[in-house]
Every structure is written in structure tokens, then in C-alpha cells.
Amino acid sequence: MENYPIVFLDGSSVSPSSITMANPPRPSYSEADGKEHVKGGGKKGDKKEGMKKHKYAFQTRSQVDILDDGYRWRKYGQKTVKNSKFPRSYYRCTHKECNVKKQVQRSSKDDEIVVTTYEGIHTHPVEKFIETFQNILQHIQTYNPY
């Protein structure tokens, strides 16, 4: 596996070799809720002790904030972020029993980069299929004015 630095939303980074776990907890995954059930190792005072959600962040260079990932999302909030001129938008998956959330924000250091963070795992297949440009061209009806 490559040894790329881990970059966090606040711009800080850390080398993967500097992260160690003496006794990592052993998760047992439940596909129904998209969460890992972890025995021990949790913080004291956690409301949902023993539950850890999957969280993934992606950085994409794009002119548009909303990138089509094949799922349908409902925006449920937006807030201003300290030390950033760009707001953070909050989305939930629209599928009835799916609890996946998504956060979208432009990077404060490079405004061409969109940081998308997913929390959870979808419990259903992709809802809409992204049509390719070639497929769209095949269905266009041409208009001949003569």
C-alpha cells in the first residue's frame, strides 16, 4: 500500500507511518445500519457507545460544488465555517431506509477544490444511472428546417 499523507478538513496532515494502534478494536460490521460495532476503545461519554460510523473524505478539483455520485441527496442544512469564505452544505440520502450523510465544502486554501465527506454506507444500490455523452447523443432528435 502506498504511503500517502493523510489530509484533514482543517488543512493539517499526518504521515500514515506515525499512526499506530497498540490493540486495535475488532469491528463487527452490520450492513443493515452501515455502522461498525466496536468492542471497547470508545471515548467516555459517547452517546452511542460502541458504535462507529464509516467516514470518508474526498478532494475533487471542480468548478461546481455538487458532484453527481449516482445517489439522490436532500439538502438539510448549510452553515458558515470559521476562517473560511465558503459555507458547508449538509445532505442526507433520500432512500427510505438509508442513513448516509454527506458534507460538501470548498477548500479555504484552494477554491478549485471541493471536499466531500461521506458518513455511513449506503444500504441500497445506486438509484440513478449517469448517462454517458454518447448515450445522450444517440437519443437526440435532429431538427431539419428544410
N, C-alpha and C positions, 0 to 999 in steps of 0.2 A: 504494500500500500504506500502511496506517495506521502511525503511528509510536508504537506502544505500548512501554512499558519492558519489558525482559527481566528476569524474576524467577527467581532461582536457588533451589535447595532450602534453602540456608542462610539465606534471607531477604534477601540482598543483591540489588540491582537495578542495571541499567545502561541508558542510553539507546541505542537502535539506531544513532543518528547518530554516537555516539562510537566505534563499532566499524568499523575499516577494515582491508582486506587489500590490501597493495601488489600482490602477484602471487598471487592465489588459485590453489590447485592445481585441476586439471581432473579430476574424478572420472569413472570409467567404472563403471557400475553392473552388477552381476551379480545377476539375480533369484534364481538358484539358492541363494545363500548369504545374501542380504539385507544385503550389505556393499558399501561403496564401495571401489574400488581406487584409491588416491590415489598419484600420482607425486610424490615429494618432499614437503617441508613437514612430514614426521612428526618426532616427538621422537626424539632419540637414545636408544638403549637400549630402545625398544619391542620387545616380544617378537614381535608380529605387525606388523612394519614394513610400511607401505604399505596397511594395512587399517584402515578406519574404519567403525565400526558406526553405524547410524542411531539417534539417541536423541531421544525426545520426552517432554516432561513436561506433565501436565495438572493443573490445580487444580479440584476439584469440591466444591461445598458439599453435604454429605451426612451423614446420621446413621449410615449403615453404611459399613464400611471396604471391603468387597468389592463393586465395582460391576460389573454384568453388561455386558460389551462384546461378547458374541456368541461369544467363543472359550472354549475349555476350558483351565484352568490347573491345574498341580500345584504345591503349596507345597513348596519345598525348604529353606526356612530362615527364621529370624527372629532379629533381634538388637536389643539396646538401643542407642539412639543418644545420644551425648554431648549434654548440655544439652537433652534432650527427654524428656518423660514418656511419650511414645508410642513403641512399638517399630516397626521397619521390617520388613516381610514381603517375602520373595523368592519369585517364581513363575516357572515355565517353561511354555511352550505344550506341551500334551500330544500334538500331532500328531507323527507319527513322524519326519519329516524337517525339522521347523521348529525353529529355534534362538532364537526370540524369548523374551526375559526381561522380567519386569515387577517393579517395586518399588512397594510401597504403604506410605504413612506419613501419619499425621495431622500437620498443621502444628503446630509448637510455639507459634506466636503466636495462632492461631485454631483451636480444637479442632473446629470445624464443617467445616473444610476438609480434604479428603483429597487428597494429592499422589500421583499415579500416574505413574511413569516407565516408558516402554517402550524397550527396546533391541533393534533389529533390525526387520525387516519380515517379516510372515507370508508364507510361500510357498504358501499354500493358501487356499481360500475360507472364509468363516465356517462353523464346524462346527455350531452350533445356532442356530435361529431364535427370536428373542424373540417370544413370543405377545403380542398386544395384549389388553387387558382385554376388548374387545368379542368377540374370538375365543374367549376363555375362557368368557364368559357364554353363548355360543351352544352350548357343549358341556356345560353343567351340566344334569344331570337333576334336575328338581324332585321333591320328595317330598310327596305329598298324604296326610296321615294319615287322611282320611275316605273 
